[in-house]
Amino acid sequence: MSENQSLFINRELSWLRFNSRVLAQCDKDIPLLEKLKFLAIYTTNLDEFYMIRIAGLKQLFAAGVVTSGNDGMSPLDQLRDIRKYLQEEQNVVEAHYKDTKNALAKEGLFIKNYDELSDELKAKCDEYFFSNILPVIVPIAVDATHPFPHLNNLSFSLAVKLADIEHTEILKYGMIRISRVLPRFTQPSENVYVPIETIVHRHAEEIFPGYKLISSCAFRVTRNADIVIEEEEADDFMMILEQGLK
């Protein structure tokens, strides 16, 4: 790196430090629900960062670009530094969430998995599953005859490992796509919130009849989302804007 290049701050790493300042709001003495809000803002910002900024860096790397800014860093160097930065910060995010969750519990507001509920609340979640979740989720088998499906951007799913009830040595893999029309949490009582994927996990064997659930893992997909503006569309937008100003 030349002397002049050392005077510049990388744009992508600078943005990450900005988002870290959003996360740092959780260190302040603010209401607990405000801390959850800042965690949500942080992660939403990160989604957009990956959809746009990371996507652009990957395209530059694929095109063989050596440097992409005045700081002299190559796209590959930036991707490596971003990965290292976020891996270290992920521990901070998880710690804030855990601390906030425990603090909310002391105030009588609980975030619980399905297995942690009382029988009464489990029954309410079961009812919610059959009336609201089951009609809109999509079970998908993944095997040699069913290749891994295309997943939409920001889609939320549950990967499952299953065993045939009659032949336990026969394993099957599948997915349960959880529609985005569903809330992230359901509320079986006034002060209890349950992550929806834990309810789906409980009923996976009913979604895949004839199989026993071995394990499951919730995951979310973030895809590249580069925006290409056609000149004709841009011209139309300018015409609408000019008409609105008259």
C-alpha positions as CSV (number, residue, x, y, z in Angstrom):
1,M,0.0,0.0,0.0
2,S,1.4,3.4,-1.0
3,E,1.7,6.4,1.3
4,N,-1.3,8.1,-0.4
5,Q,-3.4,5.0,-0.2
6,S,-2.9,4.7,3.6
7,L,-4.7,8.1,3.9
8,F,-8.0,6.6,2.7
9,I,-10.4,4.5,4.8
10,N,-12.1,1.6,3.0
11,R,-15.7,2.4,2.3
12,E,-17.1,-1.0,3.2
13,L,-15.2,-1.3,6.5
14,S,-16.2,2.2,7.3
15,W,-19.8,1.2,6.8
16,L,-19.4,-1.8,9.1
17,R,-18.0,0.5,11.8
18,F,-21.1,2.7,11.4
19,N,-23.4,-0.3,11.9
20,S,-21.3,-1.2,15.0
21,R,-22.3,2.1,16.4
22,V,-25.9,1.1,16.0
23,L,-25.2,-2.1,17.9
24,A,-23.4,-0.1,20.6
25,Q,-26.7,1.5,21.5
26,C,-27.4,-1.7,23.4
27,D,-24.6,-0.8,25.8
28,K,-26.5,2.2,27.0
29,D,-29.1,2.4,29.8
30,I,-32.2,2.3,27.6
31,P,-35.5,0.4,27.8
32,L,-35.1,-3.3,27.0
33,L,-37.5,-3.2,24.1
34,E,-35.4,-0.4,22.6
35,K,-32.4,-2.7,22.8
36,L,-34.3,-5.3,20.8
37,K,-35.2,-2.6,18.3
38,F,-31.5,-1.6,17.8
39,L,-30.6,-5.3,17.4
40,A,-33.3,-5.6,14.7
41,I,-32.0,-2.4,13.0
42,Y,-28.4,-3.7,13.1
43,T,-29.4,-7.0,11.4
44,T,-31.6,-5.4,8.8
45,N,-28.7,-3.0,7.9
46,L,-26.5,-6.1,7.6
47,D,-29.0,-7.8,5.2
48,E,-28.8,-4.7,2.9
49,F,-25.1,-4.6,3.2
50,Y,-24.8,-8.2,1.9
51,M,-27.4,-7.8,-0.8
52,I,-25.7,-4.7,-2.3
53,R,-22.1,-4.2,-1.1
54,I,-21.0,-7.8,-0.8
55,A,-22.7,-8.6,-4.1
56,G,-20.7,-5.8,-5.8
57,L,-17.4,-7.0,-4.3
58,K,-18.0,-10.5,-5.5
59,Q,-18.8,-9.3,-9.0
60,L,-15.6,-7.3,-9.0
61,F,-13.6,-10.3,-7.8
62,A,-15.2,-12.5,-10.5
63,A,-14.2,-10.0,-13.1
64,G,-10.6,-10.0,-12.0
65,V,-10.5,-6.5,-10.7
66,V,-7.3,-5.9,-8.6
67,T,-8.3,-2.6,-6.8
68,S,-11.7,-1.0,-6.4
69,G,-10.9,2.2,-4.6
70,N,-8.4,4.8,-3.5
71,D,-7.5,2.7,-0.4
72,G,-5.8,0.2,-2.7
73,M,-7.5,-2.9,-1.2
74,S,-8.5,-5.6,-3.7
75,P,-12.1,-7.0,-3.6
76,L,-10.7,-10.3,-2.1
77,D,-8.9,-8.4,0.7
78,Q,-12.1,-6.5,1.5
79,L,-14.1,-9.7,1.6
80,R,-11.6,-11.3,3.9
81,D,-11.5,-8.3,6.3
82,I,-15.3,-8.0,6.3
83,R,-15.7,-11.7,7.2
84,K,-13.2,-11.4,10.0
85,Y,-14.8,-8.2,11.3
86,L,-18.3,-9.7,11.3
87,Q,-17.3,-13.1,12.8
88,E,-15.8,-11.2,15.8
89,E,-18.9,-9.0,16.1
90,Q,-21.3,-11.9,16.0
91,N,-20.3,-12.8,19.5
92,V,-21.2,-9.3,20.6
93,V,-24.6,-9.6,18.9
94,E,-25.4,-12.9,20.5
95,A,-24.3,-11.7,23.9
96,H,-26.6,-8.6,23.7
97,Y,-29.6,-10.7,22.6
98,K,-29.0,-13.2,25.5
99,D,-28.6,-10.5,28.1
100,T,-31.7,-8.6,26.9
101,K,-33.7,-11.8,26.8
102,N,-32.7,-12.7,30.4
103,A,-33.5,-9.1,31.5
104,L,-36.9,-9.2,29.9
105,A,-37.6,-12.5,31.7
106,K,-36.9,-10.8,35.0
107,E,-39.6,-8.2,34.0
108,G,-42.1,-11.0,33.3
109,L,-41.8,-11.0,29.5
110,F,-40.5,-14.3,28.1
111,I,-39.2,-15.6,24.7
112,K,-39.5,-19.4,24.9
113,N,-39.1,-22.3,22.5
114,Y,-42.0,-24.7,22.1
115,D,-40.4,-27.3,24.3
116,E,-40.1,-24.8,27.2
117,L,-43.8,-24.1,27.3
118,S,-46.5,-25.4,29.7
119,D,-48.9,-28.0,28.4
120,E,-51.6,-25.3,28.2
121,L,-49.4,-23.0,26.0
122,K,-48.3,-25.9,23.9
123,A,-51.9,-26.7,23.1
124,K,-52.4,-23.1,22.0
125,C,-49.4,-23.3,19.8
126,D,-50.6,-26.6,18.3
127,E,-53.9,-25.0,17.5
128,Y,-52.1,-22.0,15.9
129,F,-50.0,-24.4,13.8
130,F,-52.9,-26.2,12.3
131,S,-55.0,-23.1,11.7
132,N,-52.4,-20.6,10.6
133,I,-49.0,-22.2,9.8
134,L,-49.8,-25.5,8.1
135,P,-51.9,-24.0,5.3
136,V,-49.1,-21.8,4.1
137,I,-45.9,-23.7,4.7
138,V,-44.3,-25.7,1.9
139,P,-42.6,-29.1,2.6
140,I,-39.9,-30.0,0.1
141,A,-38.0,-33.3,-0.3
142,V,-34.3,-33.0,-1.2
143,D,-32.7,-36.1,-2.8
144,A,-31.3,-37.4,-6.1
145,T,-34.7,-37.0,-7.8
146,H,-35.5,-33.7,-6.1
147,P,-32.6,-31.3,-6.4
148,F,-32.2,-28.5,-4.0
149,P,-34.8,-25.8,-4.8
150,H,-34.3,-22.1,-5.6
151,L,-34.9,-20.1,-2.4
152,N,-36.1,-16.5,-2.6
153,N,-34.2,-13.6,-1.1
154,L,-34.7,-13.3,2.7
155,S,-36.7,-16.6,2.7
156,F,-36.8,-18.5,6.0
157,S,-36.8,-22.3,6.1
158,L,-36.2,-25.3,8.3
159,A,-33.8,-28.0,7.1
160,V,-34.8,-31.4,8.4
161,K,-33.2,-34.8,8.7
162,L,-35.7,-37.7,8.8
163,A,-35.7,-41.5,9.1
164,D,-38.2,-43.9,7.6
165,I,-40.4,-45.2,10.4
166,E,-40.4,-48.8,9.0
167,H,-36.8,-48.7,7.9
168,T,-34.9,-46.5,10.3
169,E,-31.6,-46.9,8.4
170,I,-33.2,-45.1,5.4
171,L,-32.6,-41.4,5.9
172,K,-34.4,-38.6,4.1
173,Y,-33.6,-34.9,3.9
174,G,-36.0,-32.1,3.3
175,M,-37.0,-28.5,3.8
176,I,-40.0,-26.7,5.2
177,R,-40.3,-23.3,3.7
178,I,-41.9,-20.9,6.2
179,S,-43.9,-18.2,4.4
180,R,-43.0,-14.6,5.0
181,V,-46.7,-13.8,5.6
182,L,-46.3,-15.5,9.0
183,P,-45.0,-13.5,12.0
184,R,-41.5,-14.3,13.3
185,F,-43.0,-15.0,16.7
186,T,-46.4,-16.1,17.9
187,Q,-47.9,-15.1,21.3
188,P,-49.8,-17.9,23.0
189,S,-50.2,-15.7,26.1
190,E,-49.9,-12.1,27.0
191,N,-46.3,-12.3,28.2
192,V,-44.9,-15.2,26.2
193,Y,-43.4,-15.1,22.6
194,V,-42.5,-18.3,20.8
195,P,-40.2,-18.5,17.7
196,I,-42.3,-19.9,14.9
197,E,-39.6,-22.4,13.7
198,T,-39.7,-24.2,17.1
199,I,-43.4,-24.9,16.5
200,V,-42.7,-26.1,13.0
201,H,-40.0,-28.4,14.4
202,R,-42.5,-29.9,16.8
203,H,-44.8,-30.8,14.0
204,A,-42.3,-31.8,11.3
205,E,-43.4,-35.5,11.5
206,E,-46.9,-34.5,10.7
207,I,-45.7,-32.5,7.7
208,F,-43.7,-35.5,6.5
209,P,-46.0,-38.4,7.4
210,G,-44.3,-41.8,7.7
211,Y,-41.0,-40.3,8.9
212,K,-39.4,-39.7,12.2
213,L,-37.6,-36.4,12.8
214,I,-33.9,-36.8,13.6
215,S,-32.8,-33.2,13.7
216,S,-33.6,-29.8,12.2
217,C,-31.9,-26.4,11.7
218,A,-33.5,-23.1,10.8
219,F,-31.8,-21.0,8.2
220,R,-32.3,-17.9,6.2
221,V,-31.1,-17.0,2.7
222,T,-29.7,-13.5,1.7
223,R,-29.2,-13.1,-2.0
224,N,-27.5,-10.5,-4.2
225,A,-30.0,-7.7,-5.0
226,D,-28.3,-5.4,-7.5
227,I,-30.7,-2.9,-8.9
228,V,-30.5,-2.2,-12.6
229,I,-32.4,0.9,-13.8
230,E,-33.4,0.9,-17.4
231,E,-32.9,4.3,-19.2
232,E,-36.5,4.2,-20.5
233,E,-37.8,3.6,-17.0
234,A,-35.6,6.4,-15.6
235,D,-37.0,8.8,-18.3
236,D,-40.6,7.8,-17.4
237,F,-39.9,8.5,-13.8
238,M,-38.5,12.0,-14.6
239,M,-41.6,12.7,-16.6
240,I,-43.8,11.8,-13.7
241,L,-41.7,13.9,-11.4
242,E,-41.8,16.9,-13.7
243,Q,-45.5,16.6,-14.0
244,G,-45.9,16.5,-10.3
245,L,-43.9,19.7,-9.9
246,K,-46.0,21.6,-12.4
